[in-house]
């Protein structure tokens, strides 16, 4: 079948990168909950980190970095829209919106320690982030070189 005439949702499902990103979002949601529930070093957190790193290895085998954008409740990878009805996608978009994040880019070389720092930031309260400045400043201060975030410019409001 010629992909030019396929429904965009069907074409998206054929893209291996998009499938891996869906797995990544599921794993990131899982570990965010684990970081909020268990003390550092708990086996559930380690299991979650391993899941995320496994999926990232698959993504990084295809390309050196992956960027996920959010607009309202919709997640994008490149021009592809991820399934808006998927509960995991909705939850991840909500967390990104709550922290005023418009995009995250994960790059090859991401370490387990960086991923744990990232998850701890995602588990922070918005008010705590605003006290520290903004989400971009929090990431810069946390020294996570393989994860870049773009925040919503609150000065426009």
Secondary structure, DSSP 8 states (H G I E B T S, - for coil): --GGGS-HHHHHHH-HHHHHHHHHHHHHHHHHHHHHHS-TT-HHHHHHHHHHHHHHHHHHHH-SEEEEEEETTEEEETTEE--TT-HHHHHHHHHHHHTTEEEEEEETT--HHHHHHHHHHHTS-HHHHHHHS-HHHHHHHHT-TTEEEEE--GGG-
